[in-house]
Amino acid sequence: MRNTAGFAPLAMAALLALTGCTDDDDDDVASDAGIDASVDAGPSDGGIDGGATQPVTIRFKAKVGARDLVCGETYDGQGLADAAVRAAPQDFRFYVEEVRLIGANGAEQRVVLDDRGSYQTRDLALVDFADARGECVPAKNNTTITGKVPPGDYRGVVLVIGVPEQLNHILPTQGPAPLQAPGAFWDWNVGYRFVMAELAQVPEATLDGGLTADGGLPGYGVFHLGSFGCSGTPPAITCTRANRAVVRLPSFNPATNQIVADLGAFFTNVDLTKQVACHGVNPANCAAPFEAVGVDLDAGVPLPSQRVFRVE
């Protein structure tokens, strides 16, 4: 988590104490293999190799509710409606392992991703809204995914939020550059954070040492999503909860639209006057952001709806 003004040491200590948490209640849930089979059951590259193609750019914009996300700015009315706070972005990044465009006839076509060095490979893209201002550091600041598809009239898009299973349990130094993003690897879970979303309360006034005017610590919301229930020896690791979101936006024209990712939506039902960090499957801290991004907390499978992504 990024440091918030005046309370960094105390807040960081509280957060680091949570990062050693492990998942529980993993019995009788779907395996990664089953989840990936359902996600990957979509179209193939459709004979794109050697055939005619057209370039495509998927543009993203980060917002906090209705306002554009600008690192260093503050946003009123965040968290629970009856305990809303002024808050500032700390981190907002996510991995995309698959993009499909939906044609006018409803057929889906997988986008073959370009190789763009530290931002994306043919298998993986990192969308990163940090720009080194405020607390949003370190920053790669990548807000586009580019690739190629067969020529066609495309009216929608599907995104799979996650890291491909063949890459998910290798060390950052052994994987492609997008996996080397600072703070993206869970050492204790031998896997990657698919989503890193952090929003911290900005109190009206603080005392020396970073305490609020009433003597308490400012609150924050931290949501780090990755696979859980993992066992084995790298790279031969299996996980009982895949935790990959499948985002379907049926009204999306890549030539004219952009995908809005709403940082505030993760924490709509989170009390940001408290320190709430989700690094696992603790229902008290994780139920609200899991539901917002569209992942079933108990089974780790995609939900039919989500509230983080929309089209503009």
C-alpha positions in Angstrom: 0.0 0.0 0.0 1.2 3.5 -0.7 1.9 5.9 2.1 -0.9 8.4 3.0 0.0 11.8 4.3 1.2 11.6 7.9 0.3 8.1 8.9 2.5 5.9 6.7 4.5 4.0 9.5 1.4 3.0 11.5 -0.8 2.1 8.5 2.0 0.2 6.8 2.7 -1.8 9.9 -1.0 -2.7 10.2 -1.2 -3.7 6.5 2.0 -5.8 6.5 0.7 -7.8 9.5 -2.1 -8.9 7.2 -0.1 -10.0 4.2 0.9 -13.2 5.9 -2.7 -14.4 5.9 -3.7 -17.6 4.2 -6.9 -18.7 2.7 -9.3 -21.1 4.3 -12.3 -23.2 3.7 -11.0 -24.3 0.3 -12.6 -27.7 0.2 -15.2 -28.7 -2.4 -14.6 -25.8 -4.8 -13.6 -25.7 -8.4 -10.0 -26.1 -9.5 -8.1 -23.7 -11.6 -8.2 -26.3 -14.4 -12.0 -26.2 -14.4 -12.2 -22.5 -14.3 -9.7 -22.0 -17.1 -11.6 -24.5 -19.2 -14.7 -22.4 -19.0 -12.9 -19.2 -19.6 -10.9 -20.6 -22.6 -13.9 -22.2 -24.2 -14.3 -19.1 -26.4 -13.1 -18.8 -29.9 -9.7 -19.5 -31.1 -7.5 -17.1 -33.0 -9.8 -17.8 -36.0 -7.1 -18.4 -38.5 -5.5 -15.0 -37.9 -2.0 -16.3 -38.6 -1.4 -15.8 -42.3 -4.8 -14.2 -42.9 -6.0 -10.6 -43.2 -6.1 -8.7 -40.0 -7.0 -5.3 -38.7 -5.3 -3.5 -35.7 -7.4 -2.8 -32.6 -6.8 -0.6 -29.6 -8.7 -1.1 -26.4 -8.6 2.2 -24.4 -9.1 2.4 -20.7 -9.8 5.3 -18.4 -9.8 5.2 -14.6 -12.4 6.9 -12.6 -13.5 7.3 -8.9 -17.2 7.3 -9.3 -18.1 9.9 -11.9 -14.8 11.8 -11.7 -11.6 11.0 -13.6 -9.0 9.3 -11.4 -6.0 11.7 -11.0 -3.3 10.6 -8.6 -2.8 13.3 -6.0 -6.4 14.4 -6.1 -9.0 13.6 -3.3 -12.5 12.3 -3.8 -15.5 12.9 -1.4 -18.2 10.5 -0.6 -16.2 7.2 -0.8 -17.1 4.0 1.0 -20.3 3.3 2.8 -23.0 5.9 2.3 -23.6 6.4 6.0 -19.8 6.6 6.7 -18.6 8.3 3.6 -15.1 9.8 3.6 -12.7 11.9 1.5 -10.2 9.5 0.0 -7.2 9.4 -2.3 -6.0 6.8 -4.8 -3.0 4.7 -3.7 -2.8 2.1 -6.4 -4.9 0.8 -9.3 -3.5 -1.9 -11.6 -4.8 -5.1 -13.1 -3.7 -7.8 -15.5 -5.7 -8.9 -18.5 -5.0 -12.4 -19.9 -7.5 -12.5 -22.7 -9.5 -10.0 -24.8 -12.3 -11.0 -27.2 -14.3 -8.7 -29.4 -18.0 -9.4 -30.0 -19.1 -9.2 -33.7 -22.4 -7.8 -34.9 -23.6 -11.4 -35.3 -22.7 -12.2 -31.6 -19.7 -14.3 -32.4 -16.6 -13.7 -30.3 -13.1 -13.3 -31.8 -10.0 -13.4 -29.6 -7.6 -10.5 -30.0 -4.0 -11.5 -30.6 -2.1 -9.1 -28.4 0.9 -7.2 -29.6 4.3 -7.5 -27.9 4.9 -4.2 -26.3 7.7 -4.9 -23.9 6.9 -4.0 -20.3 3.2 -3.4 -21.0 2.1 -6.6 -22.8 3.0 -9.8 -24.6 0.9 -12.1 -26.7 -0.4 -13.7 -23.5 -0.7 -10.9 -21.0 -1.3 -7.2 -20.6 -0.9 -4.9 -17.6 -3.2 -1.9 -17.3 -1.7 0.6 -14.8 -3.2 4.0 -13.9 -0.4 5.1 -11.6 1.5 8.2 -12.9 4.0 8.9 -10.2 1.9 11.8 -8.8 0.6 11.8 -5.2 0.9 8.3 -3.7 0.5 6.5 -7.0 4.0 5.1 -7.4 5.8 3.2 -8.9 4.2 3.9 -12.2 4.1 2.3 -15.7 1.0 4.2 -16.6 -0.3 2.0 -19.4 -4.0 2.6 -20.4 -4.2 0.8 -23.7 -4.2 -2.8 -24.9 -3.3 -3.3 -28.6 -3.6 -6.3 -30.9 -5.0 -7.7 -34.1 -8.2 -9.3 -35.2 -9.7 -10.5 -38.5 -11.5 -7.7 -40.3 -15.0 -7.3 -39.0 -17.7 -5.1 -37.4 -17.2 -5.4 -33.7 -19.9 -4.2 -31.2 -18.7 -5.6 -27.8 -15.8 -6.8 -25.8 -15.0 -9.5 -23.2 -12.0 -9.3 -20.8 -10.6 -11.9 -18.6 -8.9 -10.3 -15.6 -6.0 -12.5 -14.5 -2.7 -14.0 -15.3 -2.6 -17.1 -17.6 -2.1 -20.2 -15.5 1.1 -21.2 -17.3 2.6 -17.9 -16.1 0.8 -17.5 -12.7 3.3 -19.5 -10.6 6.7 -18.6 -12.0 9.0 -16.1 -10.5 8.9 -12.5 -11.9 12.6 -12.9 -13.0 11.6 -15.9 -15.1 8.5 -14.4 -16.8 7.8 -11.7 -19.3 8.2 -8.0 -18.4 4.6 -7.3 -17.3 5.0 -9.8 -14.5 7.9 -7.7 -13.1 5.7 -4.9 -12.0 6.7 -3.9 -8.4 4.5 -5.5 -5.8 2.6 -7.7 -8.2 4.0 -11.1 -6.9 2.7 -12.8 -3.8 5.7 -14.5 -2.3 3.7 -16.3 0.3 1.1 -17.5 -2.2 3.6 -18.2 -5.1 1.4 -16.3 -7.6 0.4 -12.9 -8.9 -2.1 -10.3 -7.8 -4.5 -10.0 -10.7 -5.9 -6.7 -9.3 -4.3 -4.1 -7.0 -6.7 -1.5 -5.9 -6.2 0.8 -3.0 -8.1 3.9 -1.7 -7.1 5.7 1.5 -9.0 8.0 3.7 -7.8 11.6 3.9 -8.8 13.0 7.2 -9.7 16.7 7.6 -7.0 17.1 10.1 -4.2 14.9 11.6 -2.1 15.1 14.7 1.6 14.5 14.9 2.4 10.8 14.1 -0.4 10.7 11.5 -3.3 10.2 13.9 -6.7 11.7 13.2 -8.0 14.5 15.2 -9.8 12.1 17.5 -6.6 10.1 18.0 -7.3 7.2 15.6 -5.7 5.9 12.5 -7.1 7.0 9.1 -8.9 4.3 7.3 -8.2 2.6 4.0 -9.4 0.0 1.6 -7.0 -2.4 0.0 -8.1 -5.1 -2.5 -5.5 -7.5 -3.9 -7.1 -10.4 -5.9 -5.3 -13.5 -7.0 -5.8 -17.3 -7.0 -6.1 -19.1 -3.7 -6.0 -22.6 -2.2 -2.7 -23.2 -4.0 -0.4 -26.1 -3.4 2.5 -27.8 -5.0 6.0 -26.9 -6.1 6.6 -24.1 -8.7 5.7 -24.2 -11.5 3.5 -27.3 -10.9 1.0 -25.6 -8.6 -2.7 -26.0 -8.6 -5.3 -23.7 -6.9 -8.8 -24.4 -5.7 -10.0 -20.9 -6.3 -9.0 -19.4 -9.7 -10.5 -16.0 -8.9 -10.5 -14.7 -12.5 -13.2 -12.2 -13.4 -14.8 -12.3 -16.9 -16.0 -8.9 -17.8 -18.6 -8.7 -20.6 -19.4 -5.3 -22.1 -21.8 -6.0 -25.0 -22.0 -2.3 -26.2 -18.5 -1.4 -27.0 -17.0 0.0 -30.3 -13.2 0.0 -30.0 -13.1 2.9 -32.5 -15.3 5.3 -30.4 -15.6 3.9 -26.9 -13.3 3.4 -23.9 -13.6 1.1 -20.9 -14.0 2.9 -17.6 -12.5 1.1 -14.6 -14.0 2.6 -11.4 -11.7 2.4 -8.4 -14.4 3.6 -6.1 -16.7 0.7 -7.0 -14.5 -1.8 -5.2 -15.2 0.0 -2.0 -18.8 1.2 -2.3 -19.8 -1.2 0.5 -16.6 -0.9 2.6 -16.3 1.2 5.7 -13.3 3.4 4.8 -13.1 4.9 8.3 -11.5 1.6 9.2 -8.5 -0.2 7.9 -9.9 -2.9 5.6 -7.4 -5.0 3.7 -8.4 -8.0 1.5 -5.5 -10.2 0.6 -7.4 -13.5 0.8 -10.9 -14.8 1.3 -11.9 -13.3 4.6 -15.6 -12.5 4.2 -15.5 -9.5 6.5 -12.9 -7.7 4.3 -13.3 -9.4 0.9 -17.1 -10.0 0.3 -17.8 -6.4 -1.0 -14.8 -6.0 -3.5 -15.2 -9.6 -4.8 -18.8 -9.0 -5.6 -18.0 -5.6 -7.2 -15.4 -7.1 -9.6 -17.6 -10.1 -10.3 -16.0 -13.1 -8.6 -17.7 -15.6 -6.3 -15.9 -15.4 -3.0 -16.7 -19.0 -2.0 -16.0 -20.8 -5.3 -13.6 -18.5 -7.1 -15.6 -18.6 -10.3 -16.9 -15.6 -12.3 -20.2 -14.0 -11.3 -22.7 -13.1 -14.0 -22.3 -9.4 -13.3 -19.8 -6.8 -12.0 -19.8 -3.1 -11.1 -16.2 -2.0 -11.7 -16.1 -1.8 -15.5 -18.4 0.1 -17.8 -18.3 1.7 -21.3 -18.2 5.4 -22.2 
